[in-house]
Amino acid sequence: RLAPSVDDVRALAEPVLQHRMALTFAARAEGTSVRDVVAKLVKGI
């Protein structure tokens, strides 16, 4: 294939992005996790 599929992006989004993101204090205080943020991003794809 010449380009990744949407399913490829969805499958790799969490492991690739999880260690690259830093949450704000406010997000952590609300109980938001990096997984939550990545899941919201992937839903938009």
Backbone as XML, in Angstrom:
<?xml version="1.0"?>
<chain id="A" units="angstrom">
  <residue number="1" name="ARG">
    <atom name="N" x="0.838" y="-1.191" z="0.000"/>
    <atom name="CA" x="0.000" y="0.000" z="0.000"/>
    <atom name="C" x="0.872" y="1.239" z="0.000"/>
  </residue>
  <residue number="2" name="LEU">
    <atom name="N" x="0.347" y="2.269" z="-0.576"/>
    <atom name="CA" x="1.079" y="3.529" z="-0.628"/>
    <atom name="C" x="0.809" y="4.414" z="0.583"/>
  </residue>
  <residue number="3" name="ALA">
    <atom name="N" x="-0.320" y="4.206" z="1.228"/>
    <atom name="CA" x="-0.686" y="5.049" z="2.367"/>
    <atom name="C" x="-1.353" y="4.189" z="3.437"/>
  </residue>
  <residue number="4" name="PRO">
    <atom name="N" x="-1.244" y="4.606" z="4.690"/>
    <atom name="CA" x="-1.909" y="3.847" z="5.757"/>
    <atom name="C" x="-3.422" y="4.037" z="5.688"/>
  </residue>
  <residue number="5" name="SER">
    <atom name="N" x="-4.139" y="3.031" z="6.120"/>
    <atom name="CA" x="-5.596" y="3.131" z="6.170"/>
    <atom name="C" x="-6.017" y="3.782" z="7.486"/>
  </residue>
  <residue number="6" name="VAL">
    <atom name="N" x="-7.261" y="4.142" z="7.555"/>
    <atom name="CA" x="-7.807" y="4.717" z="8.788"/>
    <atom name="C" x="-7.684" y="3.703" z="9.923"/>
  </residue>
  <residue number="7" name="ASP">
    <atom name="N" x="-7.907" y="2.446" z="9.621"/>
    <atom name="CA" x="-7.779" y="1.398" z="10.645"/>
    <atom name="C" x="-6.347" y="1.287" z="11.151"/>
  </residue>
  <residue number="8" name="ASP">
    <atom name="N" x="-5.375" y="1.470" z="10.267"/>
    <atom name="CA" x="-3.969" y="1.463" z="10.684"/>
    <atom name="C" x="-3.705" y="2.587" z="11.678"/>
  </residue>
  <residue number="9" name="VAL">
    <atom name="N" x="-4.208" y="3.766" z="11.367"/>
    <atom name="CA" x="-4.006" y="4.927" z="12.244"/>
    <atom name="C" x="-4.674" y="4.691" z="13.588"/>
  </residue>
  <residue number="10" name="ARG">
    <atom name="N" x="-5.892" y="4.186" z="13.563"/>
    <atom name="CA" x="-6.607" y="3.911" z="14.814"/>
    <atom name="C" x="-5.864" y="2.888" z="15.671"/>
  </residue>
  <residue number="11" name="ALA">
    <atom name="N" x="-5.329" y="1.870" z="15.037"/>
    <atom name="CA" x="-4.642" y="0.807" z="15.772"/>
    <atom name="C" x="-3.355" y="1.290" z="16.428"/>
  </residue>
  <residue number="12" name="LEU">
    <atom name="N" x="-2.674" y="2.221" z="15.793"/>
    <atom name="CA" x="-1.374" y="2.656" z="16.301"/>
    <atom name="C" x="-1.403" y="3.978" z="17.065"/>
  </residue>
  <residue number="13" name="ALA">
    <atom name="N" x="-2.521" y="4.665" z="17.055"/>
    <atom name="CA" x="-2.585" y="5.989" z="17.675"/>
    <atom name="C" x="-2.215" y="5.961" z="19.156"/>
  </residue>
  <residue number="14" name="GLU">
    <atom name="N" x="-2.816" y="5.065" z="19.910"/>
    <atom name="CA" x="-2.553" y="5.060" z="21.350"/>
    <atom name="C" x="-1.102" y="4.727" z="21.688"/>
  </residue>
  <residue number="15" name="PRO">
    <atom name="N" x="-0.547" y="3.635" z="21.178"/>
    <atom name="CA" x="0.843" y="3.340" z="21.564"/>
    <atom name="C" x="1.848" y="4.384" z="21.080"/>
  </residue>
  <residue number="16" name="VAL">
    <atom name="N" x="1.564" y="5.009" z="19.952"/>
    <atom name="CA" x="2.499" y="6.002" z="19.418"/>
    <atom name="C" x="2.379" y="7.330" z="20.164"/>
  </residue>
  <residue number="17" name="LEU">
    <atom name="N" x="1.157" y="7.772" z="20.415"/>
    <atom name="CA" x="0.947" y="9.096" z="21.005"/>
    <atom name="C" x="1.008" y="9.114" z="22.527"/>
  </residue>
  <residue number="18" name="GLN">
    <atom name="N" x="0.763" y="7.988" z="23.160"/>
    <atom name="CA" x="0.641" y="7.964" z="24.617"/>
    <atom name="C" x="1.863" y="8.538" z="25.323"/>
  </residue>
  <residue number="19" name="HIS">
    <atom name="N" x="3.031" y="8.190" z="24.893"/>
    <atom name="CA" x="4.230" y="8.671" z="25.581"/>
    <atom name="C" x="4.671" y="10.050" z="25.098"/>
  </residue>
  <residue number="20" name="ARG">
    <atom name="N" x="3.995" y="10.600" z="24.086"/>
    <atom name="CA" x="4.374" y="11.898" z="23.537"/>
    <atom name="C" x="3.525" y="13.040" z="24.092"/>
  </residue>
  <residue number="21" name="MET">
    <atom name="N" x="2.506" y="12.721" z="24.851"/>
    <atom name="CA" x="1.577" y="13.739" z="25.333"/>
    <atom name="C" x="1.785" y="14.003" z="26.819"/>
  </residue>
  <residue number="22" name="ALA">
    <atom name="N" x="1.589" y="15.253" z="27.182"/>
    <atom name="CA" x="1.640" y="15.648" z="28.591"/>
    <atom name="C" x="0.347" y="16.390" z="28.907"/>
  </residue>
  <residue number="23" name="LEU">
    <atom name="N" x="-0.317" y="15.968" z="29.954"/>
    <atom name="CA" x="-1.574" y="16.598" z="30.342"/>
    <atom name="C" x="-1.319" y="17.804" z="31.232"/>
  </residue>
  <residue number="24" name="THR">
    <atom name="N" x="-2.221" y="18.746" z="31.173"/>
    <atom name="CA" x="-2.140" y="19.892" z="32.075"/>
    <atom name="C" x="-2.546" y="19.448" z="33.477"/>
  </residue>
  <residue number="25" name="PHE">
    <atom name="N" x="-2.211" y="20.268" z="34.447"/>
    <atom name="CA" x="-2.609" y="19.969" z="35.819"/>
    <atom name="C" x="-4.124" y="19.884" z="35.918"/>
  </residue>
  <residue number="26" name="ALA">
    <atom name="N" x="-4.820" y="20.785" z="35.239"/>
    <atom name="CA" x="-6.286" y="20.801" z="35.290"/>
    <atom name="C" x="-6.872" y="19.500" z="34.736"/>
  </residue>
  <residue number="27" name="ALA">
    <atom name="N" x="-6.322" y="19.013" z="33.648"/>
    <atom name="CA" x="-6.812" y="17.758" z="33.060"/>
    <atom name="C" x="-6.581" y="16.596" z="34.015"/>
  </residue>
  <residue number="28" name="ARG">
    <atom name="N" x="-5.396" y="16.559" z="34.611"/>
    <atom name="CA" x="-5.107" y="15.477" z="35.567"/>
    <atom name="C" x="-6.018" y="15.574" z="36.780"/>
  </residue>
  <residue number="29" name="ALA">
    <atom name="N" x="-6.279" y="16.787" z="37.248"/>
    <atom name="CA" x="-7.148" y="16.980" z="38.412"/>
    <atom name="C" x="-8.578" y="16.525" z="38.119"/>
  </residue>
  <residue number="30" name="GLU">
    <atom name="N" x="-9.003" y="16.650" z="36.864"/>
    <atom name="CA" x="-10.343" y="16.206" z="36.471"/>
    <atom name="C" x="-10.412" y="14.699" z="36.262"/>
  </residue>
  <residue number="31" name="GLY">
    <atom name="N" x="-9.265" y="14.038" z="36.289"/>
    <atom name="CA" x="-9.238" y="12.596" z="36.095"/>
    <atom name="C" x="-9.098" y="12.173" z="34.644"/>
  </residue>
  <residue number="32" name="THR">
    <atom name="N" x="-8.774" y="13.116" z="33.782"/>
    <atom name="CA" x="-8.570" y="12.805" z="32.370"/>
    <atom name="C" x="-7.235" y="12.097" z="32.200"/>
  </residue>
  <residue number="33" name="SER">
    <atom name="N" x="-7.226" y="11.061" z="31.384"/>
    <atom name="CA" x="-5.985" y="10.338" z="31.110"/>
    <atom name="C" x="-5.559" y="10.588" z="29.667"/>
  </residue>
  <residue number="34" name="VAL">
    <atom name="N" x="-4.324" y="10.253" z="29.375"/>
    <atom name="CA" x="-3.840" y="10.370" z="28.001"/>
    <atom name="C" x="-4.665" y="9.456" z="27.098"/>
  </residue>
  <residue number="35" name="ARG">
    <atom name="N" x="-5.039" y="8.303" z="27.605"/>
    <atom name="CA" x="-5.883" y="7.390" z="26.813"/>
    <atom name="C" x="-7.199" y="8.051" z="26.432"/>
  </residue>
  <residue number="36" name="ASP">
    <atom name="N" x="-7.781" y="8.813" z="27.363"/>
    <atom name="CA" x="-9.027" y="9.529" z="27.070"/>
    <atom name="C" x="-8.827" y="10.515" z="25.924"/>
  </residue>
  <residue number="37" name="VAL">
    <atom name="N" x="-7.738" y="11.248" z="25.966"/>
    <atom name="CA" x="-7.451" y="12.250" z="24.940"/>
    <atom name="C" x="-7.239" y="11.573" z="23.589"/>
  </residue>
  <residue number="38" name="VAL">
    <atom name="N" x="-6.459" y="10.516" z="23.564"/>
    <atom name="CA" x="-6.196" y="9.805" z="22.309"/>
    <atom name="C" x="-7.498" y="9.212" z="21.764"/>
  </residue>
  <residue number="39" name="ALA">
    <atom name="N" x="-8.333" y="8.672" z="22.630"/>
    <atom name="CA" x="-9.610" y="8.102" z="22.185"/>
    <atom name="C" x="-10.483" y="9.167" z="21.531"/>
  </residue>
  <residue number="40" name="LYS">
    <atom name="N" x="-10.504" y="10.367" z="22.093"/>
    <atom name="CA" x="-11.281" y="11.458" z="21.492"/>
    <atom name="C" x="-10.709" y="11.853" z="20.138"/>
  </residue>
  <residue number="41" name="LEU">
    <atom name="N" x="-9.398" y="11.870" z="20.035"/>
    <atom name="CA" x="-8.767" y="12.189" z="18.754"/>
    <atom name="C" x="-9.110" y="11.149" z="17.693"/>
  </residue>
  <residue number="42" name="VAL">
    <atom name="N" x="-9.044" y="9.891" z="18.072"/>
    <atom name="CA" x="-9.290" y="8.809" z="17.118"/>
    <atom name="C" x="-10.752" y="8.796" z="16.672"/>
  </residue>
  <residue number="43" name="LYS">
    <atom name="N" x="-11.664" y="9.171" z="17.556"/>
    <atom name="CA" x="-13.080" y="9.229" z="17.179"/>
    <atom name="C" x="-13.311" y="10.202" z="16.033"/>
  </residue>
  <residue number="44" name="GLY">
    <atom name="N" x="-12.488" y="11.245" z="15.965"/>
    <atom name="CA" x="-12.644" y="12.252" z="14.923"/>
    <atom name="C" x="-12.103" y="11.844" z="13.571"/>
  </residue>
  <residue number="45" name="ILE">
    <atom name="N" x="-11.483" y="10.685" z="13.505"/>
    <atom name="CA" x="-10.893" y="10.236" z="12.231"/>
    <atom name="C" x="-11.943" y="9.508" z="11.420"/>
  </residue>
</chain>
